[in-house]
Amino acid sequence: MHIYIRDNMDLYKIIHSGQCFRAAEIENNLYRFITGRHILYISPIHGIRYDVSCSRYQWNHVWKPYFDLSSNYRKLEEALKMDNSYLARAAEYSQGIHILRQDPWETLITFIISQRKSIPAIQTSVEKLCRSCGEKIKTSKETIYTFPTAAALSRLTMEDLKACSLGYRASYIYKTARAIQKRPHLMKDMATMNDETLIETLMKLPGVGIKVASCTALFGFHRTAMAPVDVWIQRVIDQYYGGINPFPHYGKVAGIIQQYLFYYAQSTGMKNIP
């Protein structure tokens, strides 16, 4: 099926922006995204035209929300081009990145795994975890394993988790899965909390510090005022913003701006900082 996306959207940049660990370019110009039991193959054709593997109903009810197509990223990017020179360059370089509306549970666990790991290592651990207790789904192109539910993860032993190359994070996953299994409504309850309470609640879970909580809030609960600070962003803050965190100034779009700065800094290796 062919669909049209009139906002700026760059699938390559999205999957390399550090916000998701299962999306991939499986063939030249063919991208695969997974959310829950839904699997999408999407390919840009020309301009605003894309070929997608789903039905019209699935596109409208699953994937349009997932790609946050109700927001106007083009308008924000145009506005940022009038900002200071470094942010303007970052926004122009990173244009097309959207904040995906990912599953909060998957986001929480994958960002616990992400601590002190490279992106390829995170992806390897996540795939091993999915294969260990996710649901097997065969598509026309490949076999996919869904991300495990809290119930499925809570049935794994520490030995099972360590076999997924989780290292010290295995104990965090073990405890967090059991904590959520005991309180099955907690993830839904968190969706109704304000940003401050959400962060506080997330940080009560094993292995969740401020960075993991902020990433989960931004990428899992779509709290776009949250701007996680990792090594790359801290370098930007130190080298360009004089050590003063600029994100509170940007309010509800701080998390989107964080993604532009992160992608630009990581892609260029900080070579564009004056």
C-alpha positions as CSV (number, residue, x, y, z in Angstrom):
1,M,0.0,0.0,0.0
2,H,1.2,3.5,-0.7
3,I,0.8,6.3,1.8
4,Y,1.9,10.0,1.9
5,I,3.7,11.7,4.7
6,R,3.9,15.5,4.3
7,D,6.0,16.2,7.4
8,N,9.8,15.9,7.4
9,M,10.5,12.2,8.3
10,D,13.9,10.5,7.8
11,L,13.7,6.8,8.7
12,Y,17.5,6.3,8.6
13,K,18.0,9.1,11.1
14,I,15.2,7.8,13.4
15,I,16.8,4.4,13.7
16,H,20.2,5.9,14.4
17,S,19.1,8.5,16.8
18,G,19.5,6.3,19.9
19,Q,15.8,6.1,20.9
20,C,14.9,2.6,19.7
21,F,16.9,-0.6,19.5
22,R,14.8,-3.0,17.3
23,A,14.1,-0.9,14.2
24,A,16.5,-1.6,11.3
25,E,17.2,-1.1,7.7
26,I,17.0,-4.7,6.5
27,E,17.6,-4.0,2.9
28,N,18.7,-0.9,0.9
29,N,15.9,1.7,1.6
30,L,13.7,-0.9,3.3
31,Y,13.1,-0.3,7.0
32,R,11.5,-2.5,9.6
33,F,9.8,-1.3,12.8
34,I,8.2,-3.3,15.6
35,T,5.7,-2.3,18.2
36,G,3.9,-5.0,20.3
37,R,2.8,-7.7,17.8
38,H,2.8,-5.2,14.9
39,I,5.6,-5.3,12.3
40,L,5.9,-2.7,9.6
41,Y,8.1,-2.7,6.5
42,I,8.3,0.8,5.1
43,S,10.2,2.1,2.1
44,P,10.4,5.7,0.9
45,I,9.5,5.9,-2.8
46,H,9.8,9.5,-3.9
47,G,9.2,12.7,-2.0
48,I,6.3,12.3,0.4
49,R,5.3,8.9,-1.0
50,Y,6.1,5.7,0.9
51,D,5.3,2.0,0.4
52,V,4.1,0.2,3.6
53,S,3.3,-3.4,4.4
54,C,0.3,-2.8,6.6
55,S,-3.4,-2.1,5.9
56,R,-4.9,1.3,5.8
57,Y,-6.6,0.7,9.2
58,Q,-3.3,-0.4,10.8
59,W,-1.5,2.6,9.3
60,N,-4.1,5.0,10.7
61,H,-4.5,3.4,14.2
62,V,-1.0,1.9,14.9
63,W,1.7,3.5,12.8
64,K,0.6,7.1,12.4
65,P,0.5,7.5,16.2
66,Y,3.8,5.5,16.5
67,F,5.6,7.9,14.2
68,D,4.0,10.9,15.9
69,L,2.6,12.1,12.6
70,S,0.0,14.4,14.3
71,S,2.9,16.7,15.4
72,N,4.5,19.3,13.0
73,Y,8.2,18.6,13.1
74,R,8.9,20.7,10.0
75,K,7.5,23.8,11.7
76,L,9.8,23.3,14.7
77,E,12.8,22.6,12.5
78,E,12.2,25.8,10.6
79,A,11.9,27.8,13.8
80,L,15.2,26.4,15.2
81,K,17.0,27.5,12.1
82,M,16.6,31.1,13.5
83,D,18.2,30.1,16.8
84,N,21.9,30.1,17.7
85,S,24.3,28.8,15.1
86,Y,25.1,25.5,16.7
87,L,21.5,24.5,17.4
88,A,20.5,25.7,13.9
89,R,23.1,23.5,12.3
90,A,22.1,20.6,14.5
91,A,18.4,21.0,13.6
92,E,19.1,21.2,9.9
93,Y,21.5,18.2,10.0
94,S,19.0,16.1,12.0
95,Q,15.8,17.2,10.3
96,G,13.4,14.3,9.8
97,I,13.9,12.8,13.3
98,H,10.6,12.1,15.1
99,I,10.1,11.0,18.7
100,L,8.6,7.6,18.3
101,R,5.6,6.6,20.6
102,Q,7.1,3.4,21.8
103,D,5.7,0.9,24.3
104,P,6.6,2.1,27.8
105,W,7.4,-1.3,29.1
106,E,9.8,-2.1,26.3
107,T,11.4,1.3,26.5
108,L,12.0,0.9,30.3
109,I,13.7,-2.5,30.0
110,T,15.8,-1.6,26.9
111,F,17.1,1.6,28.5
112,I,18.0,-0.3,31.7
113,I,20.0,-2.6,29.4
114,S,21.5,0.4,27.6
115,Q,23.6,1.5,30.6
116,R,27.3,1.6,29.7
117,K,26.7,-0.4,26.5
118,S,27.3,0.5,22.9
119,I,24.2,0.6,20.6
120,P,25.3,-2.7,18.8
121,A,25.7,-4.4,22.2
122,I,22.3,-3.1,23.4
123,Q,20.7,-4.5,20.2
124,T,22.3,-7.9,20.6
125,S,21.1,-8.2,24.3
126,V,17.6,-7.0,23.4
127,E,17.3,-9.6,20.6
128,K,18.6,-12.4,22.8
129,L,16.0,-11.4,25.4
130,C,13.2,-11.4,22.8
131,R,14.3,-14.8,21.6
132,S,14.4,-16.2,25.1
133,C,10.7,-15.5,25.9
134,G,9.0,-13.4,23.2
135,E,6.3,-14.6,20.8
136,K,7.6,-15.9,17.5
137,I,6.1,-14.3,14.4
138,K,7.0,-15.2,10.8
139,T,6.7,-12.5,8.2
140,S,7.3,-12.8,4.5
141,K,10.9,-11.6,5.0
142,E,12.1,-12.9,8.4
143,T,11.2,-14.4,11.8
144,I,10.6,-11.9,14.5
145,Y,10.3,-12.3,18.2
146,T,8.1,-9.8,20.1
147,F,9.3,-8.0,23.1
148,P,8.6,-10.1,26.2
149,T,5.8,-9.1,28.6
150,A,6.5,-8.5,32.3
151,A,4.9,-11.8,33.0
152,A,7.1,-13.6,30.5
153,L,10.3,-11.9,31.7
154,S,9.4,-12.6,35.4
155,R,9.5,-16.3,34.6
156,L,13.2,-16.1,33.6
157,T,15.9,-17.1,36.1
158,M,19.0,-15.0,36.7
159,E,20.9,-17.6,34.6
160,D,18.5,-17.1,31.7
161,L,19.0,-13.4,31.9
162,K,22.8,-13.6,32.1
163,A,22.7,-15.7,29.0
164,C,21.3,-12.7,27.2
165,S,24.6,-10.8,27.7
166,L,23.1,-8.5,30.3
167,G,26.0,-8.5,32.8
168,Y,25.2,-6.7,36.0
169,R,22.0,-5.4,34.4
170,A,20.5,-8.9,34.7
171,S,19.7,-8.4,38.4
172,Y,17.9,-5.1,37.5
173,I,15.8,-6.8,34.8
174,Y,15.1,-9.7,37.2
175,K,13.9,-7.4,40.0
176,T,12.1,-4.9,37.8
177,A,10.1,-7.6,35.9
178,R,8.9,-9.0,39.2
179,A,8.1,-5.6,40.6
180,I,5.9,-4.8,37.6
181,Q,4.3,-8.3,37.6
182,K,3.2,-7.7,41.1
183,R,1.7,-4.4,40.2
184,P,0.3,-5.0,36.7
185,H,-1.4,-1.6,36.5
186,L,1.6,0.4,37.4
187,M,2.7,1.1,33.8
188,K,-0.8,2.3,32.9
189,D,-0.9,4.4,36.1
190,M,2.4,6.1,35.2
191,A,0.9,7.3,31.9
192,T,-1.5,9.4,33.9
193,M,1.1,11.0,36.2
194,N,2.6,14.4,35.7
195,D,6.3,14.5,34.5
196,E,7.8,15.0,38.0
197,T,5.8,12.2,39.6
198,L,6.5,9.9,36.6
199,I,10.2,10.4,36.9
200,E,10.1,9.8,40.7
201,T,8.0,6.6,40.2
202,L,10.4,5.3,37.6
203,M,13.4,5.9,39.7
204,K,12.0,3.7,42.4
205,L,12.4,0.7,40.1
206,P,15.7,-1.3,40.3
207,G,18.4,0.0,38.0
208,V,16.6,3.2,37.1
209,G,18.5,6.4,37.6
210,I,17.7,9.8,36.2
211,K,19.0,9.1,32.7
212,V,17.0,5.9,32.3
213,A,14.0,7.5,33.8
214,S,14.2,10.5,31.5
215,C,14.7,8.3,28.4
216,T,11.7,6.1,29.4
217,A,9.6,9.2,30.0
218,L,10.6,10.7,26.6
219,F,10.6,7.7,24.4
220,G,8.0,5.5,26.2
221,F,5.5,8.0,27.6
222,H,6.2,10.7,25.0
223,R,7.0,13.4,27.6
224,T,8.7,15.7,25.2
225,A,9.7,18.2,27.9
226,M,12.2,15.5,29.2
227,A,15.7,15.9,27.8
228,P,18.0,13.0,28.9
229,V,21.6,13.9,29.5
230,D,24.1,11.2,28.4
231,V,27.8,11.5,27.7
232,W,27.3,13.1,24.2
233,I,24.8,15.7,25.5
234,Q,26.9,16.5,28.5
235,R,29.8,17.3,26.1
236,V,27.5,19.6,24.1
237,I,26.4,21.3,27.3
238,D,30.0,21.7,28.5
239,Q,31.6,22.7,25.2
240,Y,28.9,24.9,23.7
241,Y,26.5,26.0,26.5
242,G,29.2,26.8,29.1
243,G,28.2,23.9,31.3
244,I,24.6,25.3,31.8
245,N,21.8,22.9,30.8
246,P,19.8,24.8,28.1
247,F,16.9,22.4,27.9
248,P,14.5,23.9,30.5
249,H,14.4,27.0,28.2
250,Y,12.8,24.9,25.5
251,G,9.8,23.6,27.5
252,K,7.7,21.0,25.8
253,V,10.0,20.5,22.9
254,A,13.2,20.1,24.9
255,G,13.3,16.3,24.3
256,I,13.0,16.8,20.5
257,I,15.8,19.3,20.6
258,Q,17.9,16.9,22.6
259,Q,17.5,14.4,19.8
260,Y,18.7,16.9,17.2
261,L,21.7,17.7,19.3
262,F,22.5,14.1,20.2
263,Y,22.3,12.9,16.6
264,Y,24.4,15.8,15.3
265,A,27.0,15.5,18.0
266,Q,27.3,11.7,17.7
267,S,27.3,11.7,13.9
268,T,29.9,14.4,13.5
269,G,32.0,13.4,16.6
270,M,31.7,16.9,18.0
271,K,33.8,18.3,15.1
272,N,31.3,21.1,14.5
273,I,31.5,22.8,17.9
274,P,33.4,26.1,17.5
